[in-house]
Amino acid sequence: MAEKNQIQAPQRLTGFRQRLKVSWIYDAFWTVNDRRVIDQRRRQVEFYRGLLEGLQPKDLIFDVGANCGQKTDVFLRLGARVIAVDPDETNQEILKEKFLMYRMQSKPVVIVGKAVSDENKTETFFMDGPGSALNTLSRKWVDSLRGGPRRSPSPLDTQEFQRRREVETTTLQQLIGQHGLPFFIKIDVEGYEVPVLRGLDRPVPYLSFEVNLPEFRTEGLECIELLKRLAPNGKFNYLVDWDAGLVSERWMTPGDLSKVLEGCSAPSVEVFWKTRAEGK
């Protein structure tokens, strides 16, 4: 029993450290030592508050590919309820420790320990390491990081993804059936965006996905087409640099964004889609 307690003590300490990352103590520390950490989060909160026009307290947001919960924390600061979806067991524990444990009252977060795809099945999850933001279901993403010249020298060139395991998948539509229609879906799944969007059969007010260029240009264009089928009048915008915000002053048609994406030289872009009319 003493040996078991010795093992559990460091685990509890690690969990408490995760909890501190979303506390006023963490904010106070970085306010004194490096204000940029707090300012960066503040800018993201302000960005989403301006983007998600009409978001009300307790509206639902899906954080697909939640990783360690950085965006989940941002969405909670907007007053939203969050469904945090991530198949990585390390990230699931971090999410629990940050938002559900060591609190007088848990945050409004539901953790779904599955990957998102176009149907219910079992798929191979390629792992750079436990909790890594590079982990993915996309074999193409793995191959793009393993070898060949990249757009700039990067430690990603040495990733081997030697670990893998089988994970259960769900779909966006099934998540909607279980939890309700979200106001916003954030998708960050490292090259697996197309299967994720194939599992959605109705429009939502707002949605975002990442496109890594140039390797996933074709997939990015397919994502635009998938969303166009769901809502032909939906509009698009994008960003390259979070500090600069949305690139275009006006929201674009699917055709306009496709032309931008075809000629874009940035290493990655975050695409935003909305079906909500202005002022509603």
Backbone as CSV, one residue per row, in Angstrom:
resi,resn,N_x,N_y,N_z,CA_x,CA_y,CA_z,C_x,C_y,C_z
1,MET,0.829,-1.206,0.000,0.000,0.000,0.000,0.862,1.254,0.000
2,ALA,1.960,1.230,0.774,2.853,2.384,0.825,3.453,2.654,-0.546
3,GLU,3.812,1.541,-1.259,4.389,1.705,-2.590,3.372,2.298,-3.557
4,LYS,2.124,1.868,-3.449,1.070,2.398,-4.315,0.862,3.882,-4.059
5,ASN,0.889,4.288,-2.785,0.725,5.703,-2.450,1.876,6.540,-3.003
6,GLN,3.100,5.933,-3.022,4.249,6.649,-3.554,4.089,6.907,-5.048
7,ILE,3.425,5.972,-5.767,3.195,6.149,-7.193,2.117,7.179,-7.435
8,GLN,1.045,7.130,-6.637,-0.089,8.017,-6.847,0.246,9.466,-6.527
9,ALA,1.148,9.703,-5.567,1.471,11.069,-5.163,2.014,11.899,-6.323
10,PRO,3.030,11.400,-7.100,3.491,12.179,-8.248,2.398,12.382,-9.288
11,GLN,1.516,11.385,-9.482,0.432,11.532,-10.432,-0.511,12.649,-10.014
12,ARG,-0.836,12.704,-8.716,-1.707,13.773,-8.223,-1.045,15.129,-8.393
13,LEU,0.281,15.187,-8.167,1.010,16.442,-8.317,0.988,16.911,-9.766
14,THR,1.184,15.957,-10.712,1.123,16.298,-12.130,-0.255,16.824,-12.500
15,GLY,-1.296,16.144,-12.011,-2.655,16.583,-12.287,-2.930,17.964,-11.729
16,PHE,-2.428,18.256,-10.555,-2.639,19.571,-9.955,-1.933,20.651,-10.758
17,ARG,-0.761,20.309,-11.345,-0.058,21.276,-12.190,-0.895,21.610,-13.426
18,GLN,-1.560,20.611,-14.006,-2.439,20.880,-15.138,-3.585,21.798,-14.735
19,ARG,-4.127,21.562,-13.552,-5.213,22.403,-13.050,-4.748,23.843,-12.887
20,LEU,-3.513,24.029,-12.434,-2.992,25.376,-12.224,-2.895,26.168,-13.529
21,LYS,-2.752,25.455,-14.670,-2.609,26.132,-15.956,-3.863,26.882,-16.378
22,VAL,-4.990,26.580,-15.756,-6.220,27.311,-16.061,-6.752,27.974,-14.794
23,SER,-5.843,28.511,-13.991,-6.229,29.182,-12.751,-5.673,30.599,-12.727
24,TRP,-6.147,31.383,-11.761,-5.659,32.753,-11.615,-4.188,32.767,-11.198
25,ILE,-3.702,31.693,-10.572,-2.291,31.625,-10.164,-1.398,31.610,-11.401
26,TYR,-1.789,30.813,-12.389,-1.060,30.734,-13.655,-1.040,32.106,-14.326
27,ASP,-2.202,32.767,-14.358,-2.286,34.091,-14.985,-1.388,35.090,-14.259
28,ALA,-1.399,35.044,-12.942,-0.589,35.981,-12.171,0.898,35.756,-12.421
29,PHE,1.298,34.480,-12.492,2.707,34.165,-12.738,3.166,34.732,-14.073
30,TRP,2.396,34.473,-15.139,2.828,34.915,-16.459,2.639,36.410,-16.663
31,THR,1.723,37.009,-15.943,1.568,38.456,-16.019,2.851,39.143,-15.554
32,VAL,3.493,38.557,-14.549,4.730,39.113,-14.012,5.937,38.709,-14.851
33,ASN,5.985,37.420,-15.295,7.196,36.885,-15.918,7.229,37.005,-17.437
34,ASP,6.098,36.903,-18.093,6.065,37.046,-19.550,4.630,37.346,-19.969
35,ARG,4.307,38.596,-20.024,2.938,39.037,-20.291,2.420,38.539,-21.644
36,ARG,3.333,38.191,-22.558,2.928,37.764,-23.893,2.067,36.513,-23.852
37,VAL,2.305,35.632,-22.883,1.519,34.402,-22.765,0.053,34.731,-22.535
38,ILE,-0.220,35.657,-21.627,-1.598,36.050,-21.321,-2.187,36.868,-22.457
39,ASP,-1.374,37.731,-23.062,-1.870,38.552,-24.160,-2.264,37.703,-25.357
40,GLN,-1.502,36.648,-25.634,-1.830,35.777,-26.764,-3.177,35.099,-26.549
41,ARG,-3.424,34.625,-25.348,-4.717,33.997,-25.068,-5.844,35.022,-25.147
42,ARG,-5.599,36.208,-24.639,-6.615,37.269,-24.684,-6.983,37.592,-26.124
43,ARG,-5.965,37.655,-27.010,-6.244,37.959,-28.422,-7.083,36.860,-29.063
44,GLN,-6.821,35.607,-28.690,-7.624,34.520,-29.251,-9.062,34.582,-28.746
45,VAL,-9.248,34.889,-27.472,-10.599,35.034,-26.937,-11.324,36.154,-27.681
46,GLU,-10.662,37.284,-27.869,-11.275,38.412,-28.567,-11.560,38.066,-30.029
47,PHE,-10.658,37.308,-30.658,-10.876,36.915,-32.046,-12.155,36.089,-32.168
48,TYR,-12.301,35.065,-31.342,-13.480,34.205,-31.431,-14.751,34.947,-31.018
49,ARG,-14.627,35.863,-30.080,-15.800,36.639,-29.683,-16.288,37.489,-30.855
50,GLY,-15.355,38.046,-31.626,-15.745,38.814,-32.792,-16.215,37.942,-33.945
51,LEU,-15.620,36.777,-34.088,-15.972,35.872,-35.184,-17.354,35.266,-35.008
52,LEU,-17.615,34.735,-33.812,-18.834,33.946,-33.566,-19.990,34.864,-33.201
53,GLU,-20.427,35.626,-34.195,-21.508,36.586,-33.969,-22.790,35.854,-33.551
54,GLY,-23.364,36.269,-32.436,-24.599,35.652,-31.952,-24.391,34.554,-30.934
55,LEU,-23.131,34.203,-30.613,-22.879,33.184,-29.598,-23.435,33.640,-28.253
56,GLN,-24.228,32.783,-27.624,-24.840,33.087,-26.339,-24.209,32.240,-25.232
57,PRO,-24.267,32.707,-23.989,-23.784,31.882,-22.882,-24.437,30.498,-22.897
58,LYS,-23.617,29.489,-22.684,-24.031,28.078,-22.649,-24.323,27.496,-24.023
59,ASP,-24.052,28.241,-25.105,-24.103,27.624,-26.424,-23.018,26.551,-26.513
60,LEU,-23.204,25.624,-27.447,-22.343,24.450,-27.535,-21.272,24.631,-28.599
61,ILE,-20.043,24.219,-28.262,-18.932,24.209,-29.208,-18.301,22.824,-29.193
62,PHE,-18.026,22.279,-30.384,-17.281,21.030,-30.511,-15.814,21.372,-30.748
63,ASP,-14.933,20.883,-29.888,-13.489,21.036,-30.063,-12.954,19.680,-30.528
64,VAL,-12.883,19.487,-31.833,-12.487,18.205,-32.421,-10.982,18.211,-32.639
65,GLY,-10.288,17.317,-31.941,-8.840,17.368,-31.872,-8.449,18.357,-30.788
66,ALA,-8.981,18.117,-29.590,-8.829,19.085,-28.493,-7.415,19.152,-27.955
67,ASN,-6.626,18.085,-28.156,-5.261,18.026,-27.641,-5.272,18.315,-26.138
68,CYS,-4.442,19.227,-25.661,-4.354,19.462,-24.217,-5.331,20.542,-23.731
69,GLY,-6.230,21.012,-24.607,-7.301,21.879,-24.149,-7.059,23.369,-24.244
70,GLN,-6.066,23.786,-25.039,-5.807,25.232,-25.138,-7.022,25.965,-25.714
71,LYS,-7.614,25.413,-26.798,-8.793,26.055,-27.382,-10.032,25.817,-26.511
72,THR,-10.116,24.671,-25.872,-11.231,24.436,-24.950,-11.269,25.528,-23.889
73,ASP,-10.106,25.899,-23.370,-10.024,26.964,-22.377,-10.523,28.292,-22.957
74,VAL,-10.134,28.590,-24.194,-10.591,29.814,-24.853,-12.104,29.815,-24.987
75,PHE,-12.679,28.685,-25.421,-14.124,28.614,-25.636,-14.894,28.731,-24.320
76,LEU,-14.340,28.177,-23.260,-14.980,28.319,-21.944,-14.998,29.788,-21.515
77,ARG,-13.961,30.518,-21.849,-13.899,31.944,-21.486,-14.932,32.766,-22.258
78,LEU,-15.464,32.191,-23.344,-16.551,32.839,-24.079,-17.910,32.524,-23.457
79,GLY,-17.923,31.640,-22.456,-19.175,31.256,-21.814,-19.823,30.033,-22.418
80,ALA,-19.120,29.339,-23.340,-19.696,28.194,-24.042,-19.570,26.912,-23.212
81,ARG,-20.403,25.939,-23.586,-20.213,24.557,-23.166,-19.394,23.859,-24.252
82,VAL,-18.496,22.947,-23.869,-17.568,22.380,-24.841,-17.616,20.853,-24.818
83,ILE,-17.708,20.270,-26.005,-17.500,18.843,-26.192,-16.079,18.693,-26.728
84,ALA,-15.165,18.213,-25.891,-13.745,18.088,-26.250,-13.488,16.658,-26.710
85,VAL,-13.119,16.508,-27.979,-12.978,15.187,-28.591,-11.516,14.936,-28.910
86,ASP,-10.966,13.850,-28.354,-9.577,13.509,-28.634,-9.344,12.039,-28.302
87,PRO,-8.747,11.258,-29.221,-8.534,9.835,-28.960,-7.291,9.523,-28.132
88,ASP,-6.443,10.522,-27.903,-5.190,10.303,-27.185,-5.451,10.234,-25.679
89,GLU,-5.085,9.130,-25.062,-5.378,8.929,-23.640,-4.656,9.934,-22.754
90,THR,-3.450,10.329,-23.141,-2.725,11.340,-22.366,-3.479,12.662,-22.382
91,ASN,-3.960,13.057,-23.541,-4.717,14.304,-23.633,-6.031,14.220,-22.865
92,GLN,-6.664,13.071,-22.885,-7.907,12.904,-22.132,-7.672,13.138,-20.641
93,GLU,-6.571,12.619,-20.123,-6.250,12.828,-18.707,-5.963,14.298,-18.418
94,ILE,-5.231,14.954,-19.324,-4.930,16.372,-19.139,-6.217,17.193,-19.142
95,LEU,-7.122,16.881,-20.052,-8.400,17.594,-20.113,-9.194,17.411,-18.817
96,LYS,-9.209,16.197,-18.289,-9.905,15.943,-17.022,-9.280,16.757,-15.893
97,GLU,-7.939,16.749,-15.850,-7.247,17.448,-14.770,-7.432,18.957,-14.858
98,LYS,-7.477,19.476,-16.055,-7.634,20.925,-16.221,-9.038,21.403,-15.886
99,PHE,-10.045,20.662,-16.357,-11.404,21.213,-16.348,-12.398,20.505,-15.438
100,LEU,-12.086,19.292,-15.007,-13.066,18.537,-14.233,-12.613,18.183,-12.823
101,MET,-11.314,18.129,-12.579,-10.792,17.716,-11.278,-10.246,18.915,-10.503
102,TYR,-10.015,18.709,-9.199,-9.399,19.716,-8.329,-10.167,21.029,-8.358
103,ARG,-11.494,20.942,-8.448,-12.338,22.132,-8.506,-13.521,21.982,-7.568
104,MET,-14.002,23.113,-7.059,-15.249,23.089,-6.311,-16.407,22.725,-7.243
105,GLN,-16.322,23.194,-8.508,-17.341,22.897,-9.501,-16.664,22.676,-10.849
106,SER,-16.996,21.564,-11.501,-16.400,21.245,-12.788,-16.810,22.257,-13.852
107,LYS,-15.946,22.443,-14.836,-16.274,23.276,-15.980,-17.254,22.525,-16.879
108,PRO,-18.039,23.246,-17.695,-19.006,22.584,-18.579,-18.324,21.957,-19.795
109,VAL,-17.553,20.901,-19.530,-16.796,20.196,-20.558,-17.159,18.715,-20.520
110,VAL,-17.461,18.152,-21.689,-17.646,16.714,-21.836,-16.498,16.196,-22.697
111,ILE,-15.780,15.203,-22.199,-14.635,14.650,-22.917,-15.064,13.372,-23.635
112,VAL,-14.852,13.349,-24.946,-15.168,12.170,-25.757,-13.847,11.548,-26.205
113,GLY,-13.555,10.366,-25.719,-12.274,9.712,-25.986,-12.266,8.900,-27.262
114,LYS,-12.668,9.522,-28.358,-12.683,8.866,-29.654,-12.100,9.809,-30.700
115,ALA,-11.780,9.233,-31.865,-11.451,10.051,-33.024,-12.733,10.317,-33.807
116,VAL,-12.695,11.301,-34.699,-13.850,11.613,-35.528,-13.534,11.245,-36.971
117,SER,-14.469,10.537,-37.614,-14.292,10.098,-38.986,-15.639,10.159,-39.700
118,ASP,-15.765,9.397,-40.794,-17.001,9.420,-41.570,-17.962,8.301,-41.197
119,GLU,-17.577,7.417,-40.264,-18.447,6.347,-39.804,-17.879,5.750,-38.521
120,ASN,-18.687,4.924,-37.868,-18.234,4.201,-36.698,-17.345,3.048,-37.134
121,LYS,-16.117,3.031,-36.660,-15.217,1.937,-37.005,-13.994,2.006,-36.092
122,THR,-13.045,1.140,-36.360,-11.761,1.162,-35.663,-10.686,1.540,-36.670
123,GLU,-9.864,2.525,-36.314,-8.823,2.978,-37.230,-7.477,3.052,-36.512
124,THR,-6.417,3.069,-37.302,-5.066,3.155,-36.758,-4.721,4.603,-36.441
125,PHE,-4.292,4.821,-35.209,-3.893,6.143,-34.726,-2.373,6.171,-34.684
126,PHE,-1.765,6.992,-35.555,-0.312,7.096,-35.640,0.168,8.107,-34.603
127,MET,1.147,7.671,-33.777,1.544,8.476,-32.625,3.007,8.891,-32.719
128,ASP,3.215,10.193,-32.778,4.548,10.759,-32.619,4.998,10.580,-31.165
129,GLY,4.032,10.638,-30.248,4.291,10.436,-28.833,3.019,10.698,-28.060
130,PRO,2.930,10.230,-26.807,1.722,10.478,-26.006,1.456,11.971,-25.869
131,GLY,0.257,12.385,-26.246,-0.127,13.782,-26.120,0.378,14.702,-27.213
132,SER,1.121,14.179,-28.193,1.691,15.038,-29.230,0.596,15.637,-30.107
133,ALA,0.769,16.898,-30.470,-0.170,17.565,-31.376,-0.026,17.065,-32.808
134,LEU,0.995,16.236,-33.083,1.195,15.691,-34.424,0.486,14.355,-34.626
135,ASN,-0.030,13.746,-33.575,-0.704,12.457,-33.692,-1.891,12.565,-34.640
136,THR,-2.166,11.495,-35.388,-3.151,11.609,-36.460,-3.676,10.258,-36.911
137,LEU,-4.797,10.275,-37.626,-5.290,9.106,-38.342,-4.845,9.120,-39.806
138,SER,-4.232,10.196,-40.245,-3.887,10.370,-41.652,-2.519,9.778,-41.968
139,ARG,-2.522,8.734,-42.788,-1.251,8.147,-43.221,-0.467,9.150,-44.075
140,LYS,-1.169,9.930,-44.868,-0.496,10.922,-45.703,0.226,11.955,-44.849
141,TRP,-0.391,12.376,-43.742,0.255,13.325,-42.836,1.546,12.734,-42.277
142,VAL,1.485,11.468,-41.873,2.676,10.796,-41.342,3.771,10.775,-42.391
143,ASP,3.429,10.365,-43.617,4.427,10.280,-44.677,5.018,11.646,-45.011
144,SER,4.196,12.694,-44.930,4.690,14.037,-45.254,5.694,14.535,-44.230
145,LEU,5.614,14.028,-43.000,6.548,14.453,-41.954,7.773,13.548,-41.866
146,ARG,7.646,12.336,-42.387,8.740,11.376,-42.245,9.905,11.648,-43.185
147,GLY,9.623,12.060,-44.400,10.728,12.170,-45.352,10.440,13.156,-46.446
148,GLY,11.467,13.421,-47.232,11.311,14.350,-48.350,11.552,15.773,-47.911
149,PRO,11.915,16.642,-48.848,12.179,18.044,-48.503,10.907,18.740,-48.078
150,ARG,10.998,19.491,-47.010,9.856,20.265,-46.532,10.056,21.726,-46.928
151,ARG,9.051,22.538,-46.670,9.126,23.931,-47.095,10.169,24.736,-46.316
152,SER,10.579,24.247,-45.131,11.652,24.895,-44.384,12.247,23.863,-43.444
153,PRO,13.525,24.003,-43.052,14.111,23.056,-42.107,13.282,22.996,-40.833
154,SER,13.026,21.797,-40.346,12.135,21.648,-39.204,12.436,20.355,-38.478
155,PRO,12.304,20.326,-37.129,12.466,19.074,-36.394,11.410,18.050,-36.776
156,LEU,10.330,18.488,-37.449,9.305,17.541,-37.882,9.876,16.537,-38.875
157,ASP,10.954,16.889,-39.572,11.532,15.987,-40.555,12.011,14.685,-39.927
158,THR,12.258,14.686,-38.631,12.802,13.502,-37.968,11.725,12.661,-37.298
159,GLN,10.456,13.022,-37.432,9.403,12.267,-36.770,9.266,10.897,-37.398
160,GLU,9.180,9.873,-36.565,9.109,8.506,-37.060,7.746,7.860,-36.861
161,PHE,6.959,8.353,-35.906,5.631,7.783,-35.651,5.713,6.264,-35.480
162,GLN,6.642,5.823,-34.653,6.843,4.390,-34.485,5.738,3.737,-33.663
163,ARG,5.038,4.536,-32.854,3.953,3.980,-32.053,2.635,4.141,-32.790
164,ARG,1.763,3.189,-32.623,0.421,3.275,-33.188,-0.505,2.382,-32.375
165,ARG,-1.768,2.723,-32.388,-2.760,1.886,-31.720,-4.100,2.048,-32.406
166,GLU,-4.983,1.102,-32.149,-6.314,1.150,-32.743,-7.239,1.989,-31.856
167,VAL,-8.016,2.860,-32.475,-8.945,3.713,-31.735,-10.333,3.620,-32.356
168,GLU,-11.335,3.859,-31.531,-12.708,3.900,-32.021,-12.990,5.283,-32.608
169,THR,-13.830,5.299,-33.639,-14.219,6.575,-34.238,-15.718,6.795,-34.077
170,THR,-16.088,8.052,-34.138,-17.480,8.467,-34.186,-17.603,9.482,-35.309
171,THR,-18.754,10.048,-35.507,-18.946,11.053,-36.562,-19.491,12.338,-35.956
172,LEU,-19.347,13.419,-36.685,-19.928,14.685,-36.232,-21.435,14.552,-36.072
173,GLN,-22.065,13.837,-36.991,-23.513,13.701,-36.910,-23.935,12.928,-35.667
174,GLN,-23.164,11.913,-35.303,-23.478,11.168,-34.087,-23.243,12.018,-32.839
175,LEU,-22.214,12.833,-32.863,-21.978,13.740,-31.738,-23.123,14.736,-31.600
176,ILE,-23.639,15.198,-32.739,-24.783,16.116,-32.705,-26.003,15.411,-32.121
177,GLY,-26.215,14.154,-32.515,-27.334,13.401,-31.973,-27.239,13.193,-30.475
178,GLN,-26.022,13.061,-29.972,-25.815,12.807,-28.546,-25.804,14.072,-27.702
179,HIS,-25.279,15.164,-28.251,-25.036,16.360,-27.436,-25.792,17.597,-27.896
180,GLY,-26.340,17.576,-29.097,-27.052,18.733,-29.609,-26.269,19.422,-30.722
181,LEU,-26.942,20.336,-31.425,-26.327,21.058,-32.535,-25.385,22.133,-32.001
182,PRO,-24.120,22.099,-32.388,-23.180,23.106,-31.894,-23.297,24.420,-32.651
183,PHE,-22.939,25.496,-31.991,-22.861,26.801,-32.646,-21.601,26.889,-33.499
184,PHE,-20.558,26.169,-33.070,-19.260,26.222,-33.751,-18.586,24.869,-33.611
185,ILE,-17.947,24.421,-34.695,-17.119,23.213,-34.673,-15.705,23.597,-35.069
186,LYS,-14.756,23.373,-34.180,-13.345,23.576,-34.497,-12.722,22.216,-34.788
187,ILE,-12.097,22.088,-35.965,-11.508,20.818,-36.386,-10.004,20.998,-36.548
188,ASP,-9.236,20.213,-35.805,-7.767,20.241,-35.895,-7.285,18.801,-35.808
189,VAL,-7.177,18.145,-36.964,-6.951,16.697,-36.973,-5.787,16.283,-37.869
190,GLU,-4.892,17.192,-38.171,-3.641,16.890,-38.862,-3.850,16.058,-40.133
191,GLY,-4.479,16.652,-41.126,-4.608,16.023,-42.431,-5.802,15.107,-42.617
192,TYR,-6.641,14.955,-41.589,-7.771,14.030,-41.658,-9.095,14.771,-41.787
193,GLU,-9.058,15.992,-42.269,-10.249,16.840,-42.279,-11.359,16.309,-43.186
194,VAL,-11.007,15.748,-44.340,-12.030,15.295,-45.291,-12.929,14.213,-44.692
195,PRO,-12.381,13.128,-44.120,-13.273,12.140,-43.497,-14.117,12.723,-42.368
196,VAL,-13.562,13.657,-41.611,-14.338,14.290,-40.537,-15.553,15.001,-41.118
197,LEU,-15.360,15.791,-42.171,-16.464,16.556,-42.748,-17.455,15.665,-43.495
198,ARG,-17.000,14.523,-43.975,-17.933,13.587,-44.614,-18.954,13.044,-43.609
199,GLY,-18.619,13.113,-42.348,-19.531,12.633,-41.313,-20.505,13.685,-40.816
200,LEU,-20.598,14.812,-41.523,-21.538,15.883,-41.170,-22.582,15.987,-42.269
201,ASP,-23.864,15.936,-41.912,-24.895,15.985,-42.951,-25.837,17.172,-42.815
202,ARG,-25.455,18.155,-41.999,-26.273,19.370,-41.890,-25.357,20.560,-41.586
203,PRO,-25.750,21.748,-41.972,-24.914,22.919,-41.676,-24.973,23.303,-40.203
204,VAL,-23.928,23.943,-39.741,-23.882,24.549,-38.411,-23.560,26.023,-38.610
205,PRO,-23.829,26.859,-37.613,-23.584,28.300,-37.812,-22.139,28.633,-38.192
206,TYR,-21.165,27.997,-37.523,-19.758,28.274,-37.796,-18.949,26.991,-37.696
207,LEU,-17.874,26.944,-38.484,-16.979,25.775,-38.475,-15.608,26.231,-38.949
208,SER,-14.551,25.570,-38.460,-13.203,25.869,-38.937,-12.426,24.580,-39.131
209,PHE,-11.459,24.635,-40.059,-10.542,23.509,-40.269,-9.214,24.054,-40.779
210,GLU,-8.169,23.271,-40.593,-6.824,23.681,-40.982,-6.448,23.034,-42.308
211,VAL,-5.680,23.743,-43.115,-5.131,23.191,-44.349,-3.616,23.390,-44.327
212,ASN,-2.854,22.296,-44.332,-1.404,22.363,-44.388,-0.969,22.313,-45.853
213,LEU,-0.190,23.316,-46.245,0.177,23.496,-47.643,1.683,23.294,-47.847
214,PRO,2.048,22.813,-49.023,1.182,22.518,-50.181,0.623,21.094,-50.182
215,GLU,1.055,20.260,-49.213,0.737,18.829,-49.276,-0.762,18.551,-49.296
216,PHE,-1.556,19.342,-48.574,-2.970,19.046,-48.418,-3.868,20.073,-49.129
217,ARG,-3.339,20.668,-50.191,-4.132,21.631,-50.951,-5.377,20.954,-51.546
218,THR,-5.183,19.769,-52.121,-6.312,19.051,-52.727,-7.383,18.744,-51.692
219,GLU,-6.951,18.296,-50.514,-7.909,17.993,-49.454,-8.628,19.250,-48.981
220,GLY,-7.915,20.361,-48.916,-8.560,21.611,-48.528,-9.647,22.008,-49.502
221,LEU,-9.372,21.851,-50.791,-10.372,22.168,-51.812,-11.577,21.230,-51.708
222,GLU,-11.319,19.965,-51.372,-12.434,19.029,-51.203,-13.281,19.408,-49.993
223,CYS,-12.644,19.867,-48.928,-13.400,20.309,-47.754,-14.348,21.449,-48.125
224,ILE,-13.872,22.378,-48.930,-14.720,23.495,-49.360,-15.932,22.966,-50.126
225,GLU,-15.719,21.998,-51.007,-16.817,21.422,-51.779,-17.812,20.691,-50.886
226,LEU,-17.324,19.963,-49.889,-18.213,19.255,-48.973,-19.115,20.238,-48.227
227,LEU,-18.537,21.337,-47.776,-19.330,22.325,-47.053,-20.285,23.066,-47.990
228,LYS,-19.858,23.279,-49.210,-20.730,23.925,-50.197,-22.000,23.099,-50.426
229,ARG,-21.858,21.780,-50.441,-23.031,20.915,-50.631,-23.997,21.017,-49.460
230,LEU,-23.461,21.216,-48.275,-24.322,21.328,-47.095,-25.057,22.666,-47.061
231,ALA,-24.398,23.717,-47.515,-25.003,25.067,-47.476,-24.442,25.870,-48.640
232,PRO,-25.107,25.829,-49.801,-24.590,26.526,-50.984,-24.343,28.013,-50.766
233,ASN,-25.068,28.632,-49.850,-24.901,30.069,-49.596,-23.915,30.362,-48.464
234,GLY,-23.273,29.323,-47.941,-22.295,29.538,-46.887,-21.111,30.363,-47.375
235,LYS,-20.496,31.104,-46.465,-19.378,31.981,-46.796,-18.104,31.536,-46.075
236,PHE,-16.961,31.939,-46.641,-15.665,31.503,-46.122,-14.748,32.695,-45.873
237,ASN,-13.826,32.489,-44.935,-12.726,33.407,-44.701,-11.559,32.567,-44.195
238,TYR,-10.417,33.192,-43.981,-9.265,32.407,-43.534,-8.264,33.315,-42.843
239,LEU,-7.367,32.672,-42.102,-6.262,33.418,-41.504,-4.975,32.650,-41.687
240,VAL,-3.895,33.387,-41.706,-2.552,32.818,-41.802,-1.798,33.059,-40.511
241,ASP,-2.031,34.218,-39.912,-1.355,34.646,-38.686,-2.422,35.059,-37.676
242,TRP,-2.433,34.399,-36.510,-3.458,34.700,-35.514,-3.407,36.155,-35.074
243,ASP,-2.231,36.720,-35.004,-2.122,38.111,-34.564,-2.732,39.072,-35.591
244,ALA,-2.706,38.683,-36.872,-3.238,39.551,-37.926,-4.741,39.369,-38.121
245,GLY,-5.299,38.247,-37.665,-6.729,38.013,-37.801,-7.110,37.567,-39.204
246,LEU,-8.393,37.637,-39.514,-8.895,37.206,-40.813,-8.242,38.013,-41.936
247,VAL,-7.885,37.310,-43.012,-7.175,37.960,-44.106,-8.096,38.859,-44.909
248,SER,-9.299,38.372,-45.212,-10.204,39.114,-46.091,-11.181,39.961,-45.282
249,GLU,-11.406,41.180,-45.746,-12.385,42.046,-45.087,-13.808,41.574,-45.325
250,ARG,-14.022,40.840,-46.395,-15.362,40.321,-46.673,-15.318,38.790,-46.701
251,TRP,-16.431,38.176,-46.345,-16.546,36.722,-46.427,-16.749,36.337,-47.887
252,MET,-16.112,35.239,-48.287,-16.024,34.861,-49.696,-16.941,33.689,-50.033
253,THR,-17.237,33.568,-51.326,-17.956,32.403,-51.828,-17.011,31.203,-51.855
254,PRO,-17.551,29.987,-51.969,-16.671,28.815,-52.092,-15.694,28.944,-53.263
255,GLY,-16.174,29.452,-54.394,-15.299,29.605,-55.549,-14.166,30.585,-55.301
256,ASP,-14.464,31.677,-54.617,-13.435,32.675,-54.301,-12.349,32.078,-53.413
257,LEU,-12.765,31.356,-52.381,-11.768,30.778,-51.475,-10.966,29.691,-52.179
258,SER,-11.600,28.917,-53.035,-10.868,27.879,-53.767,-9.747,28.509,-54.590
259,LYS,-10.012,29.635,-55.236,-8.981,30.318,-56.010,-7.844,30.791,-55.113
260,VAL,-8.199,31.311,-53.931,-7.170,31.743,-52.985,-6.304,30.566,-52.565
261,LEU,-6.954,29.455,-52.238,-6.231,28.282,-51.744,-5.327,27.700,-52.828
262,GLU,-5.779,27.717,-54.062,-4.976,27.184,-55.166,-3.673,27.953,-55.338
263,GLY,-3.678,29.247,-55.038,-2.485,30.056,-55.225,-1.754,30.411,-53.949
264,CYS,-2.214,29.898,-52.814,-1.648,30.295,-51.521,-0.275,29.659,-51.304
265,SER,0.685,30.464,-50.859,2.041,29.978,-50.602,2.361,29.853,-49.115
266,ALA,1.403,30.182,-48.257,1.623,30.054,-46.810,1.752,28.580,-46.428
267,PRO,2.498,28.257,-45.381,2.640,26.848,-44.978,1.357,26.229,-44.449
268,SER,0.469,27.042,-43.922,-0.818,26.535,-43.459,-1.790,27.699,-43.320
269,VAL,-3.077,27.381,-43.439,-4.116,28.379,-43.225,-5.216,27.759,-42.388
270,GLU,-5.899,28.577,-41.644,-7.084,28.169,-40.901,-8.292,28.726,-41.652
271,VAL,-9.160,27.825,-42.101,-10.329,28.219,-42.883,-11.551,28.293,-41.976
272,PHE,-12.345,29.342,-42.141,-13.575,29.516,-41.362,-14.765,29.535,-42.311
273,TRP,-15.835,28.873,-41.909,-17.062,28.753,-42.712,-18.234,29.178,-41.850
274,LYS,-19.114,29.975,-42.422,-20.293,30.358,-41.665,-21.533,30.250,-42.543
275,THR,-22.612,29.856,-41.942,-23.912,29.798,-42.621,-24.890,30.755,-41.977
276,ARG,-24.465,31.377,-40.905,-25.318,32.296,-40.171,-25.350,33.640,-40.874
277,ALA,-26.543,34.159,-41.156,-26.669,35.453,-41.813,-26.248,36.571,-40.877
278,GLU,-25.771,37.660,-41.432,-25.352,38.810,-40.633,-26.510,39.317,-39.793
279,GLY,-26.228,39.601,-38.520,-27.212,40.193,-37.637,-28.158,39.216,-36.983
280,LYS,-28.093,37.937,-37.341,-28.990,36.957,-36.726,-28.379,36.381,-35.466
